Amino acid sequence: MSSSPLVSVIIPTYKHRDYISQTLDSVFAQSFRDFEVIVVNDGSPDDSDWVIRNHAAFGRIRYLQQPNAGQAGARNAGLAESRGEFIAFLDDDDLWPANKLEWQVDALASGDSVLIGGAVALFQDGNPPHRHFAAKSAAIEHFDLANGCPFFSPGQTLIRASALRQIGCFDRSIWGADDFDLYIRLSRIGRLATSSRPSLFYRLHGANASLNRNRMLRNCATVVERHFGNAERTLRARAYRSLYATVARDCALTTRRALRGGNFINAFRQLGFLRSFRAQLLSDPGLIRWILQDVIPGPWSSEDSSRRFHSVVEIPAPR
């Protein structure tokens, strides 16, 4: 590991002591070698500290500890200590393909984009990846992000450190949507490039932060309103339709199931989670139609949101 590595790998960790070693192994197995690894223990209450110290003892990582500040706060702490020209974030339960850094460094070094993102494979322990996604567009401009967040996780990306410091890093106030907000702010200063090449194996399990749909919806709505709330009508409508399709649709489908089962209290509760769309519904009949198609029990349904904004690609299983 050189004194001035080209890449800084930043891994925030919290309550994932059963996964962090596998995550680190996927970093150490990279074909590209000029990197440093910074692990930030975000006040994890389990024995992650013991696991991580074993890696730190061999000098393979730089280890930071802090009181719990959330994932965005932990990423920012790692960024403050980083020395690389490029920054690669990785969640503590995910894995990288062995050539992830190699091809992404080549892509950023040979172009002028502020970010390069690849495809993601979703997997569960003991099973091969069962859904594979890549952004549909090879180049993402600012207004393209009204279509929604192009990545499942920052672990799919490699970002110029200078760009991150210029925009001010992650916003800790918008849990679960801080990465989406970051991509939008990055898009204001440069182009986001994408590729269908594999860059991340995203592990599905019961503790995934993205499973907290209601909190995610509130914060994604904050991001949409912050960046597109004052946009022209068509762009604003596109942003809210994307928000519904990618985050809120589960609430509508749960409402449908509750109505079918006669559970009207739960149906009313689920509809309450859609209140972020109240103002937009007054000006967007198309969004009203989407929601009604998903809520009212019947033979129709809106398009599968996973295919609306992503292409499905084939990616080999992690080893």
C-alpha positions as CSV (number, residue, x, y, z in Angstrom):
1,M,0.0,0.0,0.0
2,S,1.6,3.3,-1.1
3,S,1.8,6.4,1.0
4,S,-0.5,8.2,-1.5
5,P,-2.9,5.6,-2.8
6,L,-4.9,6.3,-5.9
7,V,-8.1,4.9,-4.3
8,S,-9.5,5.3,-0.8
9,V,-12.0,2.5,0.1
10,I,-14.4,3.7,2.8
11,I,-16.5,1.1,4.7
12,P,-18.9,2.2,7.4
13,T,-19.9,-0.6,9.7
14,Y,-22.7,-1.1,12.2
15,K,-24.0,-4.4,13.7
16,H,-22.7,-6.5,10.8
17,R,-19.9,-8.5,12.5
18,D,-21.1,-11.6,10.5
19,Y,-20.5,-9.9,7.2
20,I,-17.6,-7.4,7.6
21,S,-14.8,-10.0,7.1
22,Q,-16.4,-11.2,3.8
23,T,-16.7,-7.6,2.7
24,L,-13.1,-6.9,3.4
25,D,-12.0,-10.1,1.7
26,S,-13.7,-8.9,-1.5
27,V,-11.7,-5.7,-1.3
28,F,-8.4,-7.4,-0.7
29,A,-9.1,-9.7,-3.6
30,Q,-9.2,-6.8,-6.1
31,S,-7.0,-7.1,-9.2
32,F,-6.2,-3.3,-8.7
33,R,-3.9,-2.9,-5.7
34,D,-3.2,0.8,-5.3
35,F,-5.8,1.5,-2.5
36,E,-6.2,2.2,1.2
37,V,-9.0,0.8,3.2
38,I,-10.7,2.9,5.9
39,V,-13.2,1.2,8.2
40,V,-15.4,3.4,10.3
41,N,-17.1,1.7,13.2
42,D,-20.2,3.8,13.7
43,G,-20.7,2.9,17.4
44,S,-21.7,-0.7,16.7
45,P,-23.1,-2.4,19.8
46,D,-22.0,-5.9,18.8
47,D,-18.5,-7.3,18.8
48,S,-17.6,-5.8,15.4
49,D,-14.7,-4.0,17.1
50,W,-13.0,-7.3,17.9
51,V,-13.4,-8.6,14.3
52,I,-12.1,-5.3,12.8
53,R,-9.2,-5.0,15.1
54,N,-7.9,-8.4,13.9
55,H,-7.7,-6.9,10.4
56,A,-6.2,-3.7,11.7
57,A,-3.5,-5.6,13.5
58,F,-2.0,-6.8,10.2
59,G,-1.9,-3.2,8.9
60,R,-4.4,-3.9,6.1
61,I,-6.9,-1.2,7.1
62,R,-7.1,2.1,8.9
63,Y,-9.6,1.8,11.7
64,L,-11.7,4.7,13.0
65,Q,-14.3,4.6,15.8
66,Q,-17.0,7.1,16.5
67,P,-20.3,7.3,18.5
68,N,-23.3,6.3,16.3
69,A,-23.9,9.1,13.7
70,G,-25.6,7.1,11.0
71,Q,-24.2,5.7,7.7
72,A,-23.8,9.2,6.1
73,G,-21.9,10.5,9.1
74,A,-19.6,7.4,9.0
75,R,-19.0,7.9,5.3
76,N,-18.1,11.5,5.9
77,A,-15.7,10.6,8.7
78,G,-13.9,8.2,6.4
79,L,-13.8,10.7,3.6
80,A,-12.2,13.3,5.9
81,E,-9.3,10.8,6.6
82,S,-9.0,9.7,3.0
83,R,-5.9,10.3,0.8
84,G,-6.9,8.9,-2.5
85,E,-7.7,10.7,-5.8
86,F,-10.8,8.5,-6.2
87,I,-13.2,7.4,-3.5
88,A,-15.0,4.0,-3.4
89,F,-17.7,3.5,-0.7
90,L,-18.7,0.0,0.2
91,D,-21.4,-1.1,2.7
92,D,-20.3,-3.6,5.3
93,D,-22.6,-6.4,4.1
94,D,-21.9,-6.2,0.4
95,L,-19.2,-7.7,-1.9
96,W,-17.2,-6.5,-4.9
97,P,-16.3,-8.5,-8.0
98,A,-12.5,-8.9,-8.2
99,N,-12.1,-6.4,-11.1
100,K,-14.4,-3.7,-9.8
101,L,-11.7,-1.1,-8.9
102,E,-9.6,-2.0,-12.0
103,W,-12.1,-1.1,-14.6
104,Q,-13.7,1.8,-12.8
105,V,-10.3,3.5,-12.2
106,D,-9.5,3.1,-15.9
107,A,-12.9,4.6,-16.8
108,L,-12.5,7.7,-14.5
109,A,-8.8,8.2,-15.3
110,S,-9.4,8.2,-19.0
111,G,-12.4,10.6,-19.0
112,D,-13.8,13.7,-17.4
113,S,-16.8,12.2,-15.5
114,V,-17.1,12.9,-11.8
115,L,-18.5,9.4,-11.1
116,I,-18.6,6.0,-12.8
117,G,-21.2,3.4,-11.7
118,G,-21.6,-0.2,-12.7
119,A,-24.3,-2.9,-12.6
120,V,-25.5,-4.6,-9.4
121,A,-26.5,-8.2,-8.6
122,L,-28.9,-8.8,-5.7
123,F,-28.2,-12.0,-3.7
124,Q,-29.1,-13.9,-0.5
125,D,-26.7,-16.2,1.4
126,G,-26.6,-19.6,-0.1
127,N,-28.2,-18.6,-3.4
128,P,-26.9,-17.1,-6.7
129,P,-27.8,-13.6,-7.6
130,H,-31.4,-13.5,-8.7
131,R,-31.9,-10.0,-10.0
132,H,-29.3,-8.0,-12.0
133,F,-29.6,-4.3,-12.7
134,A,-27.8,-1.6,-14.6
135,A,-28.8,2.0,-15.3
136,K,-30.3,2.3,-18.7
137,S,-28.4,5.4,-19.8
138,A,-24.6,5.4,-20.2
139,A,-24.4,9.1,-19.3
140,I,-26.5,10.7,-16.6
141,E,-27.1,14.4,-16.6
142,H,-28.7,16.4,-13.9
143,F,-32.3,16.3,-15.2
144,D,-32.0,12.6,-15.8
145,L,-32.1,12.1,-12.1
146,A,-35.7,13.0,-12.0
147,N,-36.1,9.4,-13.2
148,G,-35.0,8.3,-9.7
149,C,-31.8,7.1,-8.1
150,P,-29.7,5.2,-10.7
151,F,-27.9,3.0,-8.2
152,F,-28.9,0.6,-5.4
153,S,-25.8,1.5,-3.4
154,P,-22.8,3.8,-3.4
155,G,-20.8,0.5,-3.6
156,Q,-21.5,0.4,-7.3
157,T,-19.6,3.7,-7.9
158,L,-16.2,5.2,-7.9
159,I,-16.1,9.0,-7.4
160,R,-13.5,11.8,-7.7
161,A,-12.5,12.9,-4.3
162,S,-12.2,16.5,-5.5
163,A,-15.9,16.5,-6.6
164,L,-17.1,15.1,-3.3
165,R,-15.2,17.8,-1.3
166,Q,-16.6,20.4,-3.7
167,I,-20.2,19.5,-3.0
168,G,-19.9,18.9,0.7
169,C,-20.2,15.1,1.1
170,F,-23.3,13.3,2.4
171,D,-26.2,15.0,4.1
172,R,-26.8,13.3,7.5
173,S,-30.3,14.6,7.8
174,I,-31.9,12.4,5.1
175,W,-31.4,8.9,6.2
176,G,-31.6,6.3,3.4
177,A,-31.7,8.9,0.7
178,D,-28.4,10.6,1.3
179,D,-26.8,8.8,-1.6
180,F,-29.5,10.0,-4.0
181,D,-29.1,13.5,-2.8
182,L,-25.3,13.2,-3.3
183,Y,-25.7,12.0,-7.0
184,I,-28.0,14.9,-7.8
185,R,-25.5,17.4,-6.3
186,L,-22.7,15.8,-8.2
187,S,-24.6,16.0,-11.4
188,R,-24.6,19.8,-11.1
189,I,-20.9,19.9,-11.4
190,G,-20.2,17.1,-13.8
191,R,-21.4,14.0,-15.7
192,L,-22.2,10.7,-14.1
193,A,-21.1,7.8,-16.3
194,T,-22.5,4.3,-16.1
195,S,-21.7,0.9,-17.4
196,S,-23.4,-2.5,-17.6
197,R,-20.2,-4.1,-16.2
198,P,-20.7,-5.7,-12.8
199,S,-19.5,-3.6,-9.8
200,L,-21.4,-4.9,-6.7
201,F,-23.1,-7.9,-5.2
202,Y,-25.8,-6.4,-2.9
203,R,-26.7,-8.7,-0.1
204,L,-30.4,-9.1,0.8
205,H,-31.2,-9.9,4.4
206,G,-33.6,-8.9,7.2
207,A,-31.6,-5.9,8.4
208,N,-31.2,-4.1,5.1
209,A,-31.7,-0.3,5.7
210,S,-33.6,0.0,2.5
211,L,-36.3,-2.3,3.9
212,N,-37.5,0.6,6.1
213,R,-39.8,1.8,3.3
214,N,-41.8,4.4,5.1
215,R,-38.8,6.2,6.5
216,M,-37.2,5.9,3.1
217,L,-40.2,7.3,1.4
218,R,-40.3,10.4,3.6
219,N,-36.6,11.1,3.0
220,C,-36.8,10.4,-0.7
221,A,-39.7,12.8,-0.9
222,T,-37.5,15.4,0.8
223,V,-34.8,14.9,-1.8
224,V,-37.3,15.2,-4.7
225,E,-38.8,18.3,-3.3
226,R,-35.4,19.9,-2.6
227,H,-34.1,19.4,-6.1
228,F,-37.2,19.3,-8.3
229,G,-39.9,21.0,-6.3
230,N,-39.4,24.2,-8.2
231,A,-38.7,22.6,-11.6
232,E,-41.0,23.0,-14.5
233,R,-44.2,21.0,-14.3
234,T,-43.2,18.1,-16.6
235,L,-39.9,17.5,-14.8
236,R,-41.5,17.7,-11.4
237,A,-44.2,15.2,-12.5
238,R,-41.5,12.9,-13.7
239,A,-39.7,13.1,-10.4
240,Y,-42.8,12.3,-8.3
241,R,-43.8,9.5,-10.6
242,S,-40.4,7.9,-10.2
243,L,-40.6,8.3,-6.4
244,Y,-43.9,6.5,-6.5
245,A,-42.7,3.7,-8.7
246,T,-39.4,3.0,-6.9
247,V,-40.3,3.6,-3.3
248,A,-44.0,4.1,-2.6
249,R,-45.6,1.5,-4.8
250,D,-45.2,-1.1,-2.1
251,C,-47.5,0.9,0.1
252,A,-50.2,1.0,-2.6
253,L,-49.8,-2.8,-3.2
254,T,-50.1,-3.5,0.5
255,T,-53.3,-1.4,0.5
256,R,-54.6,-3.5,-2.3
257,R,-53.9,-6.7,-0.4
258,A,-55.5,-5.3,2.8
259,L,-58.7,-4.3,0.9
260,R,-58.9,-7.8,-0.6
261,G,-58.6,-9.3,2.9
262,G,-61.1,-6.9,4.4
263,N,-58.5,-5.3,6.6
264,F,-59.7,-1.7,6.2
265,I,-57.7,-0.3,9.1
266,N,-54.4,-1.5,7.6
267,A,-55.5,-0.2,4.2
268,F,-56.2,3.2,5.6
269,R,-52.9,3.2,7.4
270,Q,-51.0,2.3,4.2
271,L,-52.7,5.0,2.2
272,G,-51.5,7.5,4.9
273,F,-47.9,6.7,3.9
274,L,-48.7,8.2,0.5
275,R,-49.4,11.7,1.9
276,S,-46.1,12.9,0.4
277,F,-47.9,12.9,-3.0
278,R,-51.0,15.0,-2.0
279,A,-49.9,18.2,-3.6
280,Q,-48.6,16.6,-6.7
281,L,-51.9,14.7,-7.3
282,L,-53.7,17.9,-7.8
283,S,-51.7,18.6,-11.0
284,D,-50.9,15.1,-12.3
285,P,-53.8,12.9,-13.4
286,G,-51.4,10.3,-14.7
287,L,-50.0,9.7,-11.2
288,I,-53.5,9.4,-9.8
289,R,-54.2,6.7,-12.4
290,W,-51.0,4.8,-11.5
291,I,-51.9,4.8,-7.8
292,L,-55.5,3.7,-8.4
293,Q,-54.4,0.9,-10.7
294,D,-52.2,-0.4,-7.8
295,V,-54.7,0.3,-4.9
296,I,-58.0,-0.9,-6.3
297,P,-58.3,-4.7,-6.4
298,G,-58.6,-5.7,-10.0
299,P,-56.8,-7.4,-12.9
300,W,-54.5,-4.5,-13.8
301,S,-51.4,-3.1,-12.3
302,S,-48.8,-0.5,-13.2
303,E,-45.5,-1.5,-14.7
304,D,-42.9,-3.3,-12.5
305,S,-40.9,-0.5,-11.1
306,S,-37.6,-2.5,-11.2
307,R,-37.7,-2.5,-15.0
308,R,-39.0,1.0,-15.4
309,F,-35.6,2.7,-14.9
310,H,-33.1,-0.2,-15.1
311,S,-32.0,-2.8,-17.6
312,V,-31.6,-6.4,-16.5
313,V,-28.2,-7.8,-17.2
314,E,-26.5,-11.2,-16.5
315,I,-23.8,-11.2,-13.8
316,P,-22.0,-14.3,-12.4
317,A,-22.5,-15.3,-8.8
318,P,-20.1,-14.3,-6.1
319,R,-17.6,-17.0,-5.2
